[in-house]
Amino acid sequence: MHDISFADILTIFRRRRAYFLAIALPIAVLVILFALTWSRYEATALVEIKQSYVPQSVTNMDGNNSANSAIGLADRRINLIQQRVTSSESLSEIITKLDLYPGANKTAPLAKLSKQMRDNIHLNFVSSSVSNPAAAQKESVEQLSAIAFEISFTYSDPELTKQALDEIVHRFIEEDTSIRQLQAAETNDFLNQEIESLEDAIKEKEQRIADFRSKYGESGPSAILFNQQATMSNTQNLQNTESQFATNEALLGTLRGQIATTDPYLPTIKDGDTIVSPTTRLRTLQAQLASLTGRYGPEHPDVVNAREEIEALKSQGITTSTKKIIRDADNPSYMQLAAQISALESQQRALRAQRANLEQQKRKYEAMLEKNPSIEQQMSELTLDLDNSKERYRELKSKKLAAEMKEKLENGINSERLHVIDAPTLPEGTTPPRLILALMGFALAIASGIAAVIIAETLGQSIRSMEHLTRLVGAAPLVHVPCIENSLIQPSDTASLLSTKAKGKNVASIDTAHPERRRIPRFRANSKEADTFRILRTQILQMMAQGGMKTLGITSPNYGDGKTTVALNLAFSIALDLKQTVLLVDLDLRKPDVMSYLGLSTPYGLSDYFQNNVPISDCLTRLSLERLSILPAGSNLEQSSEVLGSPKIAALAQELKTRYADRLIIYDLPPMLEQDDPLVFAPQMDGILLVVNEGFTSVQDLKTTMHRLGNANIIGTVLNDSQRHRNPNLIERIFGRKKRPDNLGHYAYSLSNA
């Protein structure tokens, strides 16, 4: 997309000023009415959260001194107070008391009015910032920041606004005092209940510890050392007993071996023979039986006799066992051994009982030691629970003391409280001020108008600039005719039309002193408009000379694009060239405008030549400018295309073209999209000049016109109503000059709008 300059923007606004005014003016009027009727007043009060004169460390129940208390106050307590003060019940009381919203309180419910009032109450916290946080950590809460909040209320009546805010602030202070006193009293009561409950819990835990110690005294933590020492001592005693038991067993075995080889009875000599004891005899027979059985076998008579004798002795209770001590023994050696064995056996029985007792004690101590960790853990838990309860009890007692002091402070005048710094005052003006509303509204109106212009320009699809036209047709326009803001010719300024015949021609003089009244800028000395048509004249003459052309048709896509004005001014400009004469032919037979643009009238025209065979010389009109002649269209012809396509007109065109060698013929043709006349007459023209109106000729109309012209020789385009060379003031550039009616009943448009 090509760049748009500031001049292009101003051109767009001038072209679309109707859209801008249609949107901006109503909005501006509405804004003015709204600002004049605006009645919204705001009253403001500044309330300080004043710290207590007593240092916070004295009554701080948390045991620390930080800014969290002040911050928590602002975040929690004030918000709680706000919720209570702005509740429907509280606001309903204020509405009823001050008779607020008199028009609505009779029909609307109080809950709805309370919500409306709540929406008009605003609260903002104000606190000082700390530039050095590291240093701030060393300061107290009172030194860190002075916290306050600003509360405001808006209403339609200034006096009631102030009264309502006074009531709201008063309720804030009352509610704050009530909350703090109630909080202090409830805190004190709560701590009393907690302390009583904790005292009962401590007593219960102490009793549980006493019962636990009574139940697990031998296994408790206090008996663990005794149990360990007793276990070690028991183990040592058990080892000694085992050692002594083993020693006695060995000695007992030795004695039993000795007693087994000792005859309990002494031998008896009778009649010179030695009589052995039955036990000795039994032992001897057993030895012989073993020897004889091995030698002769079990059935040998000697073996049988020895076995029978042994059985007989055994039947008498005689035995060779060493385990049984023979009580009636008379052998002193045997008796001594028997006494020793009996003493050792008695000692072994005592050691065996002692060992069993030691083993039982060992198992008991080991079981106690095994249970000791679990019991110790339970005991530790009970002890820790008791210690925690006691610590909690001490904390509660400390808090109880602080709460009692806090309650005394809250009931006195030294507590932290709300203090009004700036009381509400009577509002001096509306909020926001009416002037600000008006300015904002005008800004909105202008922005809306600009938006309308942008939308209209975007959707308009018209030729916007010379560059735009160049891109569409592939070549730059020959000239861009500036917007000429002049009125139509006035009858009072019209030169006298000479009715006398001069060589068969109607001669009319034109007043060169006021040519601008006839929208002929060629006569304006040193004007940009005249320079524009001089440039156009030079280019046209050069192209026609190079191409051997003598006839030029001037047309446009639609009426109002400025083709007639361009044709007139081009004809006047060429007529001033001393080497050329020019004939301007008005071929717009349905809507002829050439003579009316000049403010002249003539009795005959082209229509009279065609219909009434009036000689063409009588139809021509010559102005006082000698090298310019005009062939008017005459009266309107509805079948104009048929007339222009007739052989008679074709012959006339050929005659006009060839009659004078130095004469150029300019045809003011109808618009291409309005009639088919230009297409019918196209074969009679050497070239065509297309006039396009900036800001009004649409892109589609231009494309359609170019398509209809087809292979016609379009020598160039003219961009009419261009803003490129105008230099009026900014307001005039945007909105244009005012229209004023002339005496002919027409509105005075610019040259390019003709």
GUMI-728195 format. One record per residue (C-alpha): residue in one letter; x negated, y, z negated. Coordinates in steps of 0.02 Angstrom, whole numbers, padded with zeros to 5 digits, always signed. Layout:
AXYZ/...
end
This chain:
M+00000+00000+00000/H-00069+00171+00049/D-00119+00297-00082/I+00012+00425-00131/S-00049+00599-00169/F+00029+00723-00287/A+00099+00817-00137/D+00183+00656-00079/I+00259+00634-00250/L+00331+00809-00246/T+00398+00776-00072/I+00484+00619-00133/F+00564+00714-00276/R+00625+00851-00161/R+00697+00724-00043/R+00781+00626-00182/R+00828+00773-00291/A+01012+00729-00279/Y+00978+00562-00364/F+00871+00647-00495/L+01003+00778-00535/A+01146+00652-00530/I+01064+00551-00668/A+00964+00679-00766/L+01097+00816-00781/P+01235+00708-00859/I+01110+00633-00981/A+01045+00806-01025/V+01222+00870-01055/L+01263+00720-01163/V+01102+00744-01260/I+01142+00927-01293/L+01316+00882-01354/F+01245+00742-01460/A+01111+00855-01535/L+01238+00991-01574/T+01352+00867-01664/W+01210+00771-01749/S+01237+00772-01937/R+01118+00657-02028/Y+01026+00722-02180/E+00891+00633-02280/A+00844+00662-02461/T+00682+00590-02531/A+00616+00558-02705/L+00444+00501-02760/V+00440+00387-02913/E+00279+00341-03002/I+00251+00174-03088/K+00171+00254-03241/Q+00049+00147-03337/S+00062+00122-03524/Y-00043+00231-03639/V-00093+00074-03734/P-00236-00017-03642/Q-00172-00166-03548/S-00305-00279-03624/V-00215-00262-03792/T-00048-00328-03732/N-00104-00432-03583/M-00034-00605-03614/D-00140-00683-03477/G-00301-00635-03564/N-00373-00544-03412/N-00379-00365-03352/S-00354-00353-03163/A-00255-00257-03036/N-00142-00407-03008/S-00022-00344-03141/A+00007-00179-03052/I+00020-00262-02883/G+00140-00391-02951/L+00243-00251-03027/A+00259-00166-02859/D+00294-00327-02766/R+00413-00410-02887/R+00491-00297-03016/I+00530-00150-02900/N+00602-00268-02770/L+00709-00348-02904/I+00768-00177-02962/Q+00807-00129-02782/Q+00912-00285-02759/R+01012-00246-02915/V+01034-00060-02881/T+01083-00090-02699/S+01203-00231-02740/S+01380-00214-02675/E+01447-00186-02849/S+01324-00048-02892/L+01342+00042-02725/S+01531+00028-02734/E+01525+00121-02900/I+01419+00260-02821/I+01535+00272-02670/T+01688+00286-02782/K+01606+00408-02900/L+01546+00529-02764/D+01686+00494-02641/L+01566+00448-02502/Y+01626+00401-02328/P+01795+00487-02357/G+01862+00442-02187/A+01823+00258-02199/N+01841+00216-02384/K+02030+00216-02369/T+02034+00086-02230/A+01869-00009-02233/P+01830-00127-02378/L+01703-00071-02506/A+01589-00217-02462/K+01572-00151-02284/L+01540+00026-02345/S+01413-00040-02470/K+01320-00127-02330/Q+01322+00033-02228/M+01254+00131-02376/R+01123-00004-02411/D+01060+00013-02232/N+01035+00199-02263/I+00927+00172-02417/H+00741+00150-02381/L+00600+00112-02502/N+00415+00124-02462/F+00270+00086-02580/V+00130+00214-02596/S-00040+00169-02668/S-00213+00243-02660/S-00347+00148-02567/V-00513+00102-02646/S-00665+00147-02541/N-00790+00038-02639/P-00713-00133-02682/A-00871-00190-02772/A-00862-00042-02889/A-00675-00064-02905/Q-00698-00235-02982/K-00779-00152-03132/E-00636-00032-03159/S-00477-00059-03254/V-00303-00064-03179/E-00267+00114-03234/Q-00427+00176-03147/L-00402+00081-02984/S-00244+00158-02912/A-00091+00257-02956/I+00051+00155-02881/A+00214+00239-02834/F+00357+00216-02713/E+00460+00333-02607/I+00647+00309-02596/S+00758+00398-02471/F+00942+00405-02426/T+01027+00471-02270/Y+01205+00536-02258/S+01308+00660-02157/D+01329+00789-02297/P+01171+00870-02372/E+01244+00901-02546/L+01314+00725-02561/T+01150+00656-02495/K+01056+00736-02640/Q+01186+00683-02769/A+01188+00505-02706/L+00998+00492-02713/D+00997+00566-02890/E+01117+00428-02941/I+01013+00294-02856/V+00851+00354-02939/H+00938+00363-03108/R+00997+00184-03088/F+00822+00130-03037/I+00750+00200-03199/E+00890+00127-03307/E+00877-00043-03225/D+00687-00042-03245/T+00701-00004-03432/S+00835-00137-03455/I+00735-00269-03361/R+00575-00235-03455/Q+00658-00237-03627/L+00757-00393-03584/Q+00601-00476-03515/A+00502-00436-03673/A+00641-00501-03788/E+00667-00659-03686/T+00480-00689-03680/N+00468-00674-03868/D+00613-00794-03895/F+00543-00916-03770/L+00373-00916-03855/N+00455-00947-04024/Q+00546-01098-03954/E+00389-01163-03872/I+00287-01143-04031/E+00417-01236-04136/S+00427-01374-04008/L+00238-01386-03999/E+00223-01395-04189/D+00340-01545-04191/A+00242-01625-04050/I+00076-01601-04143/K+00146-01684-04299/E+00211-01829-04197/K+00042-01853-04110/E-00054-01848-04274/Q+00061-01983-04343/R+00034-02089-04188/I-00155-02077-04210/A-00141-02127-04393/D-00034-02278-04348/F-00154-02327-04210/R-00302-02322-04328/S-00208-02425-04455/K-00166-02556-04325/Y-00335-02563-04238/G-00450-02512-04380/E-00573-02660-04357/S-00576-02630-04169/G-00568-02446-04163/P-00707-02329-04113/S-00763-02306-04294/A-00787-02498-04317/I-00880-02529-04156/L-01053-02512-04239/F-01005-02627-04382/N-00938-02756-04260/Q-01096-02746-04158/Q-01207-02769-04313/A-01097-02908-04381/T-01106-02997-04213/M-01295-02987-04213/S-01307-03049-04393/N-01184-03190-04359/T-01282-03244-04207/Q-01443-03249-04310/N-01362-03351-04450/L-01289-03470-04323/Q-01460-03496-04246/N-01537-03530-04418/T-01400-03653-04462/E-01422-03744-04297/S-01610-03754-04326/Q-01590-03823-04502/F-01456-03945-04443/A-01573-04010-04309/T-01716-04030-04435/N-01604-04127-04555/E-01544-04240-04414/A-01723-04283-04370/L-01767-04321-04552/L-01608-04420-04572/G-01654-04526-04423/T-01824-04561-04497/L-01751-04613-04665/R-01622-04723-04581/G-01761-04809-04488/Q-01855-04838-04647/I-01703-04900-04744/A-01661-05016-04602/T-01825-05107-04629/T-01812-05108-04818/D-01724-05250-04906/P-01598-05178-05028/Y-01629-05324-05144/L-01786-05387-05224/P-01832-05572-05190/T-01788-05704-05329/I-01905-05849-05373/K-01821-06005-05436/D-01908-06166-05471/G-02058-06100-05384/D-01962-06053-05228/T-01926-05879-05169/I-01743-05847-05144/V-01708-05711-05016/S-01557-05599-05018/P-01404-05634-04908/T-01441-05480-04804/T-01619-05541-04775/R-01553-05714-04735/L-01426-05639-04612/R-01560-05535-04527/T-01674-05690-04519/L-01536-05799-04446/Q-01493-05664-04317/A-01675-05660-04263/Q-01682-05851-04255/L-01517-05856-04157/A-01587-05740-04029/S-01746-05843-04015/L-01656-06012-04009/T-01527-05953-03884/G-01664-05898-03768/R-01758-06058-03791/Y-01620-06192-03792/G-01461-06113-03733/P-01296-06075-03822/E-01244-06258-03844/H-01396-06322-03932/P-01357-06391-04106/D-01484-06274-04188/V-01404-06126-04100/V-01231-06182-04154/N-01286-06204-04335/A-01370-06034-04340/R-01214-05952-04266/E-01100-06038-04393/E-01209-05986-04538/I-01212-05806-04477/E-01023-05805-04464/A-01009-05872-04640/L-01121-05734-04707/K-01024-05602-04615/S-00863-05671-04683/Q-00935-05640-04854/G-00960-05455-04811/I-01144-05467-04782/T-01204-05345-04647/T-01368-05283-04576/S-01301-05105-04529/T-01412-04963-04586/K-01269-04836-04582/K-01184-04907-04732/I-01282-04890-04892/I-01275-05038-05005/R-01227-04977-05175/D-01278-05130-05275/A-01454-05134-05206/D-01589-05163-05334/N-01741-05129-05230/P-01810-04963-05293/S-01879-04917-05124/Y-01713-04947-05042/M-01623-04853-05176/Q-01741-04704-05156/L-01713-04701-04968/A-01525-04718-04993/A-01525-04571-05113/Q-01622-04464-04989/I-01504-04512-04847/S-01351-04472-04952/A-01422-04301-04999/L-01463-04262-04816/E-01291-04317-04759/S-01209-04205-04889/Q-01320-04061-04834/Q-01274-04094-04650/R-01089-04088-04690/A-01116-03918-04774/L-01217-03856-04624/R-01082-03919-04505/A-00947-03823-04600/Q-01057-03669-04606/R-01088-03680-04418/A-00902-03693-04382/N-00868-03542-04490/L-01006-03442-04403/E-00940-03489-04231/Q-00765-03434-04282/Q-00833-03267-04342/K-00932-03249-04181/R-00776-03273-04076/K-00684-03147-04184/Y-00818-03012-04166/E-00835-03043-03980/A-00647-03025-03958/M-00651-02861-04056/L-00793-02796-03948/E-00700-02847-03789/K-00544-02754-03845/N-00641-02602-03903/P-00651-02507-03731/S-00463-02517-03706/I-00429-02466-03885/E-00561-02331-03875/Q-00481-02263-03714/Q-00309-02261-03795/M-00382-02176-03946/S-00471-02048-03836/E-00310-02012-03743/L-00215-01986-03904/T-00354-01876-03973/L-00367-01775-03811/D-00179-01752-03805/L-00182-01691-03983/D-00327-01572-03946/N-00237-01502-03793/S-00081-01475-03893/K-00179-01384-04026/E-00264-01276-03893/R-00094-01239-03814/Y-00029-01198-03987/R-00168-01072-04015/E-00133-00993-03843/L+00052-00981-03879/K+00017-00903-04047/S-00094-00774-03961/K+00039-00741-03830/K+00170-00732-03964/L+00072-00594-04048/A+00051-00502-03882/A+00236-00525-03841/E+00286-00450-04008/M+00174-00301-03973/K+00245-00288-03796/E+00422-00290-03862/K+00382-00150-03983/L+00305-00050-03840/E+00455-00077-03726/N+00572-00016-03861/G+00462+00137-03888/I+00399+00274-03772/N+00224+00209-03735/S+00271+00068-03617/E+00242+00058-03430/R+00391+00143-03348/L+00457+00231-03194/H+00429+00418-03189/V+00502+00536-03059/I+00364+00642-02982/D+00465+00728-02846/A+00650+00739-02883/P+00775+00739-02738/T+00805+00909-02661/L+00940+00976-02548/P+00896+00932-02366/E+00859+01087-02262/G+00886+01007-02093/T+00944+00850-02007/T+00839+00695-01989/P+00772+00694-01859/P+00788+00881-01820/R+00910+00929-01684/L+00769+01007-01583/I+00673+00843-01585/L+00830+00751-01532/A+00857+00875-01390/L+00676+00858-01333/M+00686+00669-01342/G+00849+00675-01247/F+00776+00787-01113/A+00629+00670-01100/L+00750+00526-01080/A+00849+00623-00949/I+00691+00663-00851/A+00630+00483-00866/S+00800+00419-00808/G+00799+00542-00663/I+00624+00487-00616/A+00679+00305-00625/A+00827+00346-00513/V+00711+00431-00388/I+00592+00282-00390/I+00734+00159-00365/A+00812+00264-00226/E+00643+00285-00140/T+00605+00099-00156/L+00774+00046-00089/G+00790+00189+00037/Q+00666+00117+00164/S+00645+00286+00249/I+00492+00361+00334/R+00394+00432+00188/S+00242+00515+00267/M+00138+00539+00422/E+00031+00388+00375/H+00188+00283+00356/L+00248+00334+00530/T+00075+00299+00601/R+00077+00121+00534/L+00250+00090+00606/V+00225+00155+00784/G+00040+00119+00799/A-00010+00300+00834/A-00015+00461+00737/P+00123+00587+00772/L+00075+00732+00884/V+00121+00856+00748/H+00209+00858+00583/V+00333+01001+00583/P+00349+01081+00411/C+00514+01105+00325/I+00574+01279+00381/E+00697+01347+00254/N+00793+01479+00352/S+00972+01523+00382/L+01064+01509+00545/I+01074+01660+00656/Q+01191+01793+00590/P+01310+01881+00710/S+01256+02049+00640/D+01077+02013+00694/T+01120+01940+00865/A+01055+02035+01014/S+01180+02097+01140/L+01224+01970+01268/L+01213+02048+01439/S+01367+01998+01535/T+01314+02077+01697/K+01260+01966+01838/A+01079+01979+01887/K+01041+01875+02039/G+01177+01751+01992/K+01112+01722+01817/N+01180+01765+01647/V+01045+01867+01562/A+01039+01882+01372/S+00908+01972+01271/I+00844+01903+01107/D+00789+02011+00964/T+00605+01975+00939/A+00602+02081+00781/H+00696+01946+00685/P+00664+01781+00774/E+00666+01685+00610/R+00852+01717+00599/R+00869+01604+00750/R+00749+01475+00682/I+00620+01507+00813/P+00458+01514+00712/R+00357+01539+00872/F+00389+01726+00854/R+00322+01735+00676/A+00151+01808+00682/N+00017+01703+00597/S+00143+01576+00531/K+00101+01393+00505/E+00262+01344+00591/A+00212+01439+00749/D+00040+01359+00745/T+00121+01188+00734/F+00220+01216+00893/R+00070+01291+00982/I-00023+01130+00945/L+00124+01028+01005/R+00137+01134+01163/T-00046+01112+01204/Q-00039+00922+01182/I+00120+00907+01285/L+00053+01014+01428/Q-00109+00916+01433/M-00022+00747+01435/M+00104+00803+01567/A-00033+00876+01675/Q-00138+00719+01664/G+00012+00608+01702/G+00086+00719+01836/M+00245+00738+01735/K+00368+00880+01750/T+00517+00820+01646/L+00519+00780+01460/G+00664+00710+01359/I+00672+00746+01173/T+00777+00628+01067/S+00785+00554+00891/P+00864+00403+00805/N+01008+00501+00725/Y+01089+00671+00716/G+01006+00787+00591/D+00829+00728+00631/G+00787+00898+00710/K+00773+00857+00896/T+00865+01016+00953/T+00758+01128+00845/V+00600+01046+00910/A+00663+01063+01089/L+00703+01248+01066/N+00539+01293+00985/L+00438+01190+01109/A+00528+01276+01254/F+00496+01449+01180/S+00314+01406+01147/I+00288+01344+01327/A+00377+01498+01396/L+00247+01608+01312/D+00113+01521+01415/L+00083+01637+01563/K+00049+01490+01679/Q+00211+01396+01649/T+00399+01421+01662/V+00518+01307+01570/L+00699+01254+01588/L+00786+01189+01432/V+00934+01077+01477/D+01061+01032+01341/L+01110+00852+01387/D+01200+00819+01222/L+01367+00834+01311/R+01470+00775+01163/K+01391+00887+01031/P+01299+01029+01118/D+01201+01138+00995/V+01070+01235+01093/M+01172+01393+01122/S+01249+01390+00948/Y+01073+01378+00873/L+01031+01538+00968/G+01192+01621+00917/L+01241+01644+01101/S+01387+01594+01207/T+01405+01571+01394/P+01557+01548+01508/Y+01484+01403+01606/G+01381+01250+01579/L+01335+01079+01646/S+01511+01014+01615/D+01581+01153+01728/Y+01457+01106+01863/F+01512+00925+01857/Q+01700+00947+01835/N+01737+01113+01922/N+01595+01122+02048/V+01535+01286+01974/P+01370+01329+02058/I+01220+01280+01953/S+01152+01457+01969/D+01306+01521+01877/C+01281+01395+01738/L+01101+01444+01703/T+01068+01569+01565/R+00909+01668+01561/L+00848+01753+01404/S+00749+01912+01397/L+00597+01798+01388/E+00568+01789+01576/R+00486+01617+01589/L+00626+01529+01492/S+00794+01476+01563/I+00930+01373+01481/L+01057+01257+01559/P+01191+01240+01425/A+01301+01086+01410/G+01460+01184+01420/S+01619+01109+01347/N+01618+00939+01262/L+01630+00784+01372/E+01686+00622+01293/Q+01631+00516+01444/S+01457+00587+01438/S+01365+00426+01487/E+01469+00409+01644/V+01431+00590+01690/L+01244+00569+01663/G+01244+00410+01764/S+01333+00487+01912/P+01242+00520+02078/K+01286+00704+02064/I+01187+00724+01903/A+01046+00619+01974/A+01037+00734+02125/L+01040+00886+02012/A+00897+00816+01907/Q+00795+00788+02063/E+00832+00962+02128/L+00784+01045+01962/K+00623+00944+01957/T+00566+00992+02131/R+00631+01170+02152/Y+00486+01258+02066/A+00310+01190+02058/D+00263+01279+01897/R+00420+01237+01801/L+00434+01105+01666/I+00603+01037+01618/I+00645+00991+01438/Y+00802+00887+01407/D+00884+00895+01235/L+00952+00717+01231/P+01081+00642+01112/P+01015+00527+00972/M+00967+00352+01025/L+01074+00263+00895/E+01228+00373+00919/Q+01253+00361+01108/D+01188+00270+01261/D+01161+00434+01357/P+00971+00432+01336/L+00962+00257+01408/V+01073+00305+01555/F+00971+00461+01595/A+00800+00384+01558/P+00757+00350+01743/Q+00766+00538+01777/M+00632+00580+01646/D+00444+00567+01660/G+00417+00553+01473/I+00506+00549+01307/L+00461+00638+01144/L+00534+00552+00989/V+00577+00659+00836/V+00577+00572+00666/N+00639+00654+00505/E+00530+00622+00354/G+00629+00552+00209/F+00790+00524+00307/T+00751+00420+00460/S+00749+00240+00401/V+00618+00114+00453/Q+00751+00004+00530/D+00824+00148+00632/L+00652+00188+00699/K+00619+00007+00747/T+00789-00004+00833/T+00756+00157+00929/M+00585+00096+00987/H+00663-00068+01041/R+00801+00018+01142/L+00679+00131+01229/G+00590-00025+01288/N+00470+00017+01430/A+00510+00202+01431/N+00360+00318+01431/I+00354+00379+01251/I+00218+00509+01254/G+00220+00534+01066/T+00315+00566+00906/V+00349+00719+00800/L+00367+00704+00611/N+00497+00833+00565/D+00537+00908+00395/S+00360+00868+00337/Q+00302+00936+00169/R+00119+00928+00215/H+00097+01114+00261/R+00221+01195+00144/N+00154+01288-00007/P+00303+01350-00108/N+00311+01353-00297/L+00333+01189-00389/I+00519+01208-00428/E+00558+01257-00249/R+00454+01113-00186/I+00549+00987-00289/F+00725+01054-00274/G+00715+01156-00110/R+00796+01323-00074/K+00977+01357-00108/K+01103+01338+00030/R+01203+01490+00075/P+01351+01500+00195/D+01332+01608+00349/N+01470+01707+00432/L+01502+01565+00553/G+01554+01451+00412/H+01397+01342+00423/Y+01277+01304+00282/A+01102+01368+00302/Y+00990+01215+00310/S+00808+01214+00354/L+00747+01205+00531/S+00706+01022+00521/N+00879+00976+00456/A+00962+01045+00612/
end
